[in-house]
Amino acid sequence: MKAFPQTFYWGGATAANQVEGAFLEDGKGLSTSDVQPHGVFGDVVERVPGDTGLKDIAIDFYHRYPDDIALFAEMGFNCLRVSIAWTRIFPNGDDAEPNEAGLAFYDKLFDEMAKHHITPLVTLSHYEMPWALVKNYGGWGNRKVIGFFERYARTVFERYKGKVKLWLTFNEINMSLHAPMTGVGLPGDSSKAEVYQAIHHQLVASALAVKACHEIVPEGKIGNMLLGGLMYPLSCKPDDVFKTLQENRGWQFFGDVQARGAYPGYMLRYFRDNGFALEITDADREALKSTVDFISFSYYMTGCVTADEALNQKARGNILNMVPNPHLESSEWGWQIDPLGLRTLLNVLWDRYQKPLFIVENGLGAKDKVEADGSINDDYRISYLNDHLVQAREAIEDGVELMGFTSWGPIDLVSASKAELSKRYGFIYVDRHDDGTGTLARSKKKSFDWYKEVIATNGASLKA
Ligand code: BG6
């Protein structure tokens, strides 16, 4: 019988800036997320006293985490992905000492998880960095930021080494190509060469964090995190097929550096062909040799690639410039739903890296309707997750080593792209809306019991 391993991590995934709120509490500094109230693709808006953004309170996880974790435990989670807000630990990034109140908050959070036997999977940087590092240093464009990040990483490894064994470096590290401010703290109109230089610094920082984790948390494991942007050729024309190979390498390059420890030849050629003279020192090359223990990624959709420029012009610009696949349905937000693509992606990553894989984000963002009796019948979400998990199980049958599955947004949270609350992912509903109204009360959706059953049966209840 097809089955998930007994050691499988089942749970959910969140990010500090999308759930915590308390954006200036207990000494936290402003982050790039705090100055992007309209989401990861939105403009920077300098904060003025008294203004408010949805993420300032988000779902108030900072104060409500014990109740939320109890609900996750009720679903049977044995893993929860959270991120640490760098600005709670080093409010300006270059502070002489870490902020004790920030460190204490995550101590309490990890202790609460431990009470419920939930293993933390912790992202060091999920779509945010100290805003002061952007203003005063130019973000990741400045080599000095590598040192600030390494110090932050070493600080949290030391502090939480007894509590956290699973770590991730940068969330969707390949997103910097599409959202430079969110990814590397660079303005949206930066040149490609500037963005790649900043990305290089971040890749070095990621490798230094891997090395530090291996030294400080020897029994721990640290992975990278990719936006798994699998692309298909729109046709079997050789030009389309080759362009698809190149598009896929656009994101695989990050995994190649992080898992194999060096820049691949195709990327060096790309830099040469485009006249990018990146500063890559011998010390950088040495640092990059510290490779990740496992590969983690998000998966929401696939897209198509064509070499036909006229068709490309019509491509929808949602996150990646994908040409729609005529064979797939889309979500309310235009994200094309492709469960089999997950099996393909798992196989591609396994064949390429031969390292354990972890699906750390997958889920359906949808509008939910609260019925008169308070129930929420989110069958669409159940069907999306069921079909993706069935394909994950198929990939395991194919021989893929899969560590776990943390569904994105197990509780409704502020979405990343446009900072909306109406785009809901949760098994748990949060009464808060795009206009900032709502009581913040939590309630269970139909999918809550469904996921609970999936976990309790280790996937046997899934409908193939
Ligand atoms: C990933 C991010 O891009 O996808 C998350 O790591 C994000 O932060 C998720 O929330 C879903 O995207 P969105 O825009 O629907 O929130």
Boltz pocket constraint, residues with backbone or C-beta under 6 A from the ligand:
constraints:
  - pocket:
      binder: B
      contacts: [[A, 15], [A, 18], [A, 127], [A, 171], [A, 172], [A, 298], [A, 361], [A, 365], [A, 408], [A, 414], [A, 415], [A, 416], [A, 417], [A, 418], [A, 423]]
      max_distance: 6.0
